[in-house]
Amino acid sequence: MVDVVQAHLIAMVPKIRPDRALSYADAINDVLADAEIDTAQRLVHFMAQIAHESAGFSALVESTNYKNAAYLDKTFSNVKGPAHAQALIAKGPVAIGNCIYANRLGNGNEASGDGYRYRGRGFMMITGKNNYREVEAYSGLPVIAHPELLGQAGPAAQAAARFWLTRNINTAADADDIAEVTRLINGPARHGLDQRQAWLNKTKAIWL
C-alpha cells in the first residue's frame, strides 16, 4: 500500500508549512482505502489533482477577496462591467462571493448568502449548494448546515475520497489518462490541464 507522508508533500510544495504538510498527509492517508487508491499509479493522479485544486495545498477555502476589477469582470459572468466589479470590491469578499455564485450551482440569489456560504472548499474545491448537497449524500458529512467542515483537513479528505470513488476516477488513473481524470473532476472544459500535467510529473517523480 502506498502512502503519503509529510516529506512527500514538502517535496511537492517546498514552501508548505511543515505542520500543514503533516496534517494533510495524515488526513489523506486515512481515506486512501475508502477511495480504493491502492496503487502508486492511482495515488499520483489523486495527489496531482488535489494539489491543483487546492492551489498547491495553499488553501482549503476559496478566497473571494478580489482586488482587480478587470479580472473580476472578465472571470465571472454575474459581474456586469468594470463599474460593477469595482463596487463589489469596495463591499468586500462576502459581497463578491454572493454575487459571482448567485443563481448558479443550486445557489439562491445574492440576498440568500449562498454564494459566499457555498464558495469553493476542500481538496477538490467543491463549489455551490448542489455540489455541497451531493457531498453530503455520498460522504454523510453535514455540509449543508456546516459548510465550514470542508475547510478542515479531515472532512476535506473524506469528501475528496468519496468524490473520487463515486466518479470511478481510478479507471482513468489506471490508464494514465490525465485528460479523462480531469474531465471527470472538472467537466468537459478540462480547466488547467497543463498545470495538472505539471503536478502529475511531480507526483510521478516522488511515487513512481
C-alpha distance (Angstrom), angle and dihedral (degrees) to the residues before:
residue distance angle dihedral
M1 . . .
V2 3.79 . .
D3 3.76 119.9 .
V4 3.77 143.6 -171.7
V5 3.78 121.4 -121.7
Q6 3.76 133.8 -178.4
A7 3.80 91.4 -100.0
H8 3.81 91.5 55.9
L9 3.79 92.6 56.6
I10 3.78 91.7 45.6
A11 3.81 88.7 51.3
M12 3.82 89.0 52.2
V13 3.80 94.6 44.3
P14 3.82 111.6 18.2
K15 3.82 91.9 -172.9
I16 3.81 94.8 56.9
R17 3.80 114.3 116.5
P18 3.82 110.5 -106.8
D19 3.81 92.7 -128.4
R20 3.80 91.0 52.3
A21 3.80 91.1 47.2
L22 3.80 90.3 52.9
S23 3.79 93.5 46.8
Y24 3.79 93.3 48.2
A25 3.80 93.6 45.0
D26 3.81 92.0 52.5
A27 3.82 92.1 47.1
I28 3.81 93.0 48.4
N29 3.80 94.1 46.8
D30 3.80 89.8 53.2
V31 3.82 92.5 61.1
L32 3.81 105.4 36.0
A33 3.79 92.6 95.4
D34 3.81 90.8 49.9
A35 3.80 89.4 57.5
E36 3.83 92.5 43.1
I37 3.79 88.5 -120.1
D38 3.77 92.5 154.8
T39 3.80 103.3 140.9
A40 3.77 132.8 62.5
Q41 3.81 89.7 -118.9
R42 3.80 91.9 58.5
L43 3.78 92.3 43.6
V44 3.80 95.7 53.5
H45 3.79 91.1 53.8
F46 3.79 93.1 46.1
M47 3.79 93.3 48.4
A48 3.80 92.9 46.0
Q49 3.78 92.0 52.9
I50 3.79 97.6 46.0
A51 3.80 89.9 45.2
H52 3.78 89.6 55.7
E53 3.80 95.3 43.8
S54 3.82 92.5 49.2
A55 3.81 93.5 45.8
G56 3.77 93.7 -111.5
F57 3.83 93.6 -37.1
S58 3.78 88.6 -62.2
A59 3.80 95.9 128.2
L60 3.79 142.6 6.2
V61 3.80 93.3 -162.2
E62 3.80 124.8 61.6
S63 3.77 114.5 -118.1
T64 3.78 114.5 -136.2
N65 3.79 91.6 -177.7
Y66 3.79 94.1 120.4
K67 3.80 119.0 171.6
N68 3.81 102.2 174.8
A69 3.80 109.5 84.3
A70 3.80 94.2 -168.3
Y71 3.80 92.2 53.1
L72 3.80 92.5 45.9
D73 3.80 91.8 50.8
K74 3.80 93.3 46.4
T75 3.80 95.8 46.0
F76 3.81 104.1 46.7
S77 3.79 124.5 50.2
N78 3.81 92.6 -153.4
V79 3.81 89.6 65.8
K80 3.79 108.5 88.6
G81 3.76 107.1 -155.9
P82 3.82 138.2 -42.2
A83 3.80 94.4 -68.2
H84 3.80 91.4 54.2
A85 3.80 90.1 47.1
Q86 3.79 91.7 51.1
A87 3.80 91.3 49.3
L88 3.81 90.7 52.0
I89 3.79 91.4 49.3
A90 3.79 89.4 52.8
K91 3.82 89.7 53.7
G92 3.81 93.1 50.4
P93 3.83 141.3 -130.0
V94 3.81 97.7 -43.8
A95 3.80 92.6 55.0
I96 3.79 90.8 45.2
G97 3.80 93.1 51.0
N98 3.79 92.6 46.7
C99 3.79 91.1 51.2
I100 3.78 102.9 42.8
Y101 3.80 94.1 49.6
A102 3.82 99.1 34.2
N103 3.83 116.2 130.7
R104 3.79 91.0 3.0
L105 3.81 134.5 105.6
G106 3.78 91.7 10.7
N107 3.80 94.4 -51.5
G108 3.78 123.6 136.8
N109 3.78 125.4 -127.4
E110 3.79 125.1 -63.1
A111 3.79 92.6 -85.7
S112 3.82 91.3 56.7
G113 3.81 91.2 68.5
D114 3.80 90.4 -138.1
G115 3.79 95.0 124.5
Y116 3.77 94.6 63.3
R117 3.82 94.2 31.4
Y118 3.81 92.5 55.8
R119 3.80 99.0 34.7
G120 3.79 118.2 138.9
R121 3.79 116.2 -55.4
G122 3.77 140.0 161.5
F123 3.78 135.0 30.9
M124 3.83 87.7 -57.9
M125 3.83 94.8 42.0
I126 3.80 93.8 -124.8
T127 3.82 107.2 -156.1
G128 3.81 132.6 -170.6
K129 3.79 134.1 26.3
N130 3.81 94.3 -91.6
N131 3.79 91.0 55.4
Y132 3.80 92.0 45.6
R133 3.81 87.5 51.2
E134 3.79 89.2 52.3
V135 3.81 90.7 50.1
E136 3.78 89.4 51.7
A137 3.81 91.0 51.3
Y138 3.79 96.7 50.5
S139 3.81 99.8 34.4
G140 3.79 104.3 32.3
L141 3.80 90.1 -131.0
P142 3.84 111.9 139.9
V143 3.79 93.7 -128.4
I144 3.80 97.8 146.9
A145 3.79 91.0 64.8
H146 3.80 93.3 30.3
P147 3.82 109.3 29.9
E148 3.80 89.5 162.2
L149 3.82 88.3 76.1
L150 3.80 90.0 78.5
G151 3.78 88.7 61.2
Q152 3.81 90.1 65.2
A153 3.80 121.6 85.2
G154 3.81 98.6 -124.9
P155 3.81 99.2 48.5
A156 3.82 90.6 37.8
A157 3.79 89.9 56.5
Q158 3.81 92.0 46.2
A159 3.78 91.3 51.9
A160 3.80 92.8 46.7
A161 3.79 91.6 50.5
R162 3.79 93.6 50.3
F163 3.81 90.8 44.6
W164 3.80 89.4 53.4
L165 3.79 94.5 47.3
T166 3.80 98.3 44.0
R167 3.80 90.9 53.0
N168 3.82 92.3 48.3
I169 3.78 90.5 -126.9
N170 3.81 92.0 158.0
T171 3.81 89.8 76.0
A172 3.80 91.6 60.1
A173 3.80 90.6 42.7
D174 3.81 90.7 52.5
A175 3.81 87.8 54.7
D176 3.82 90.0 48.5
D177 3.80 87.5 -125.3
I178 3.79 104.6 152.7
A179 3.81 92.9 174.4
E180 3.79 90.7 58.6
V181 3.82 92.8 42.7
T182 3.79 88.1 53.0
R183 3.81 92.9 46.8
L184 3.79 91.2 53.0
I185 3.79 90.1 51.9
N186 3.78 103.3 35.7
G187 3.78 107.2 19.5
P188 3.80 132.5 -112.8
A189 3.80 94.2 -45.4
R190 3.81 89.2 68.0
H191 3.80 92.1 -153.4
G192 3.79 115.8 -153.4
L193 3.79 95.9 10.9
D194 3.81 93.4 152.2
Q195 3.80 91.8 50.7
R196 3.80 91.1 46.2
Q197 3.79 89.0 52.4
A198 3.80 89.6 52.4
W199 3.81 90.0 52.8
L200 3.79 89.7 48.1
N201 3.79 90.5 53.8
K202 3.81 88.5 53.8
T203 3.79 94.7 48.3
K204 3.78 92.5 47.4
A205 3.81 89.3 53.4
I206 3.82 88.7 55.7
W207 3.80 103.8 40.3
L208 3.81 108.1 21.9
